[in-house]
């Protein structure tokens, strides 16, 4: 089978991986010379800890697949570093206690740590907190280098061709015509447009149950010290559905978020890059039109929270950016996966879970698409 894939972010690239792995030929198109969207504007986290119960199976499967991919392609930077959510008050500790008592706690790798245990596992954390929720299943990859590394590996198979800098304009049966007039003939067409909800996706599939979400993030110079796990603050308990329950309801009732965090839909996530720098975020904005510029107040909040947990000043902030990702608006769906005709599919809308779920959602697609 010859598969034509449009879109070279994590969703499209993961589907290319699954197609080639099954012995098919892939032609992979992207309008950019290199990925510039949500795939590279993220943490690179493979995040098991806060996923809802219906998401847990596919998330754990994706974690297994990422580890297998990392062994084959070391340049993706996979590392099973785990995470610690740092708890700053009794109400946050109560949420963690409730979570570790659940039946699926062992599968997620949850452990409630004392402050001393946190500092023993991650000595960089010398700031203000009471305890930590450790998730040993969480992992990370290098988002800025993973896609080129995966494509290079696929190219060595002899069954993968990457065609950057062209825009798909039309679909004829299971062939795609690009803006240079070249027709890429295949047996299956897959559109993975990320947050580009208009253009060919809209022309072919019409209105889909998807929306866009904007966030802001930043990256520091090397920390000069190893951060042995990814870290989160207690606001992440409010954000991720896996923490829902009576204790979280009580936390929300008794411990309001700081105004800037509430206004911006914020949580702190922080992962150390292989070069020692820290990727720190994030905010969430759901109502379009989105601003073209970035807001400094959320960055000041993130710096203050991170420094408070580390107990030291951050290195110089080297980069700031905004990103937009695609989210399926139907909460019971992991991604928006639609077929308009035999052999013509679209997959988008993982909703901030693209890096985490990319391999497993592509594996699921392979079964549905007859690969």
Secondary structure, 3 states (H helix, E strand, C coil): CEEEEECCCHHHHHHHHHHHHCCCEEEEEECCCCCCCCCCCCCCEECCCCCCHHHHHHHHHHHHHHHHHHHHCHHHCCECCCEEEEECCHHHHHHHHHHHCCCCHHHHCEEEEEHHHHHHHCCCCCCCCCEEEEECCCEECCHHHHHHHHHHHHHCCCCEEEEECCCEEEEECCEEEECCCCEEECCEEEECCCCCCCHHHHHHHCCCCEEEEEEEEEEECCCCCCCCCEEEECHHHHHCHHHCCHHHHHHHHHCCCCHHHHHCCCCCEEEECCCCCEEEECCCECCCCCCCCCCHHHHHHHHHHHHHHHCCCCCCEEEEEEEEEEEECCCCCCCEEEEEECCEEEEECECCCHHHHHHHHHHHHHHHCCC
